[in-house]
Amino acid sequence: MNCLTITIKYIVVFSNFLCVVFGIVIVVLSALLMKELGAAIKPICVNLIVFGSIILCIAFVGCCGALTESLCCIWTYAACLLVLIVCNVINIIYIKKADSAEHARHDVNLAWQHMKEGSDITMHMFQSTLECCGKTNYNDYINADMLIPLSCYRGYTMMPADLYQTGCLAELTDSYDTSYKHMYIGCLIIFTIEAVSLAFAIALGVIYQLDY
C-alpha cells in the first residue's frame, strides 16, 4: 500500500470521526430543543435526531471499510453517504424556509388558549424559561380578566419590579430564529464533511478495486 492510499484511508477515517462527533451533537441538541421549545419545532427536531442517528451508523460502516480495506464496505458506505447527502440538502432547504414567526405564533396562541382553559402548563413553561409574560405582554392577562401567574415574575416573587415586560411571542420568535440558524449552520458543516468523505471514499474504493 503506497503513501497516497494510506493518506486517503486515514482521511476517510478522520472525516467519519468528525461525522460521529457532529452526529452526536445534532442528536443531543435536537432532543434538548424538542424538550424545551414548542410543538412547531418538534417535527424538525425529530427529523434531525433520526438524521444524526443514521450518520452515526453510516460513519461506523465507513470506518470499518477503510480500516479493514473492505471493498464491499467502502462502496456500501459511499452509496449510503450519497443518499445521506441528498437528505441533508432537503433538511437544509426545509430549515432555510422555516418561518420562525409563524411557528412561534402557532405555539403561543395554542398555549394561551390552553392557559385560558386551565388545562395546560406550556404557557407557564414559556414564561419561566423565556422570561416573558402573556402573548404580547402582561396586559393580556389583565384584558382577559385573569390573574398574572407566578411564572411571569423573576424568581416567582410577585413583586412589580420583577414582572417580565416582554411578551412570549417576541421571545419565542427570537428563540426559534436562533435555533433554526444553529440547525442550518450545523447541517451545512455536516454537508461539507459528507461531501469530502464521499470524494475520498470513492477514491479509496477505486484504489482497492484496482488492487484486487
N, C-alpha and C positions, 0 to 999 in steps of 0.2 A: 504493500500500500504506500503510495507516494505522499509527499508532504501536502500537496493540494487536496487530496482525498481526505487526509486526516483533518486538515483545517476545515473543510466543508462539513465533515462529520460532526466536529465539536461545535461549529456554528449552529447546526441544526439542534444539537443537544441544548446549547445555551439559549437559543431562541424559544425552545419548548419550556425551558425552566422559567423564562420570562412570562410565557403564556400561562403557566401554572400560577405564578405569583399574581398576575393581573386577573386571572380567572377567580382565584380565591377572594381578591379584593372586590370584584364585581358582585360575587355571591353574597359576601358579608354586608357590603354597603346597601345592596338592594333589599336584603332582608331587614336591615335596620330602618330604611326609608319606608318600607311597606308597613312596618310596625308602628312608626311614629306619625306618618302622614295620612292623608285621606284616601278615600276609595278610588278616586280618579287615577291616581298614580300607580295603583296596585297591579293592573294588567302589565304595565311596562316593567315593573319590578319583578313580577313572576317570570316574564319573558327573559329578563336578564339573568335571573337565577338559573333558569334552565340552560340558557346560553353559556353561562360561566361554568356550569357543571359539565356540559358537553366539551368545552375547551379543555378541562382537566383530563377527561378520558382520552381525547384525541392527542393531547400533548404526551400522555403516557405511552401511547402507541408509537408516536414519533421518536421518543427517546429510546424505546426498546428496539425499534427498527434501525436507528442509527448506531447504537452501541453493539447490537448483535449482528449488524451488517445483513439484516434480513431483507431481501429484495421485495418479498410479499408485503412485509410490514411497511416498508418505505412507500410503495405505490398505494397501499391502502390508506396510509397517513396522508399522502398528497391528495388523493381523491376526496377524503373526508374534509381536509383543510380547504379545498376549493369550494365545497358545499358550505362550509362554515363561513368563508369569506362572503359568499353571496348573502347568507343570513345576516351577517354583520352589516353589510351595506343596507339591507332592509331596515335593520334596527336604527342605523344612523339616520336614514331618511325619516323614519317614523318619529324619532326623538326630536329631530330638527324641526319637524312640522307641528310638534305638540304645542298646544295653546295653554300656557300656564294660567292665564287669567280666566279662561273658560273652565278649566278643570278646578281651579280654586273656587270659582263662583258656584259650581255644581256642588262641591263638597261642603262649603259653608252654608249654602241655602238648605241643603239636606240636614246638616247638623242643627241649624237654627230651628227648622220645622220640628225635628225630634225634641229639641230643647223645650219648645213651647208646649209640646205634648207630654213632656216629663218622662220620656221613655228612652233617652239616650244620654251617654256621657261624652260623646265625641266633642261637643262644643266646649265642655269643661277641659278636655284634653288639649284642644286648640288654644284655649285661653291661657292655661297654665304653661304650656310648652312654648308657645309663640309670644307670650306676654302681650296679649291683646284682649279686647273686650267687645262683645257684640259683633254684628256683621260689619258695620261701618265705624261705630264707637259705642260707648256705654249708653248713649241716649236711646239705642234700640230697645234696651230693657225698660227704660222709663216710658217710651212711647207704647210699648206692648203691655204696660201695667204689670211688669214683673220686677221682682227684687233683683238687684245686681248681685250675682253669686260671688262666693269667696274666691273662685278661680280668676276673677277679674282684678284681684288685688295682689300686689307683690308681697309674698310671704304670708298670704291669707290673713292680713291684719284688719281689713275693713276700714283702714284709715284713708281719708280722702287723698292724702298726698301719695298714697301707694296705688291708687286706681290707674289701671292701664288706660291710656288715652287713644291708642291706635286700634282700629277695627281689625278683626281677624281676616277679612277678605284681602286687605292690602298685605298683611304679614304672610298669609298663606300663598298669595301670588308670588311674592318675593322668594319664599322658601321653595316653591315648585320651580321657579325660574332658575334658581341656583342649582337645584337638584338635576334638572334637565341639562344644564350646561356641563355639570360634572359627568353625567352619563355620556353626553356627546363626546367630550374630550377622552373619556375612558375608552369608548368604542373606537375612536379614531386611532388611539395608541395601539389597541388590540389589532385593529385592521392592518396597521403598519407592520407590526410584528408577524402577523399571519402571512402577509404578502412576502416578506423577507424569508420566512420559514418555508413557504411554498416554493419559492425560487431555488433555494438551496436544497430542498428535499428532492425536487425534480432533477437537479444537477447530480445529487448523490445517487438517485435511482438510475440515472443514465450511466454513471460510472460503474455501479455494481452490475448493471446489465451487461456492459462491455466486458467486465471481468469474468462473467460466467461462461 
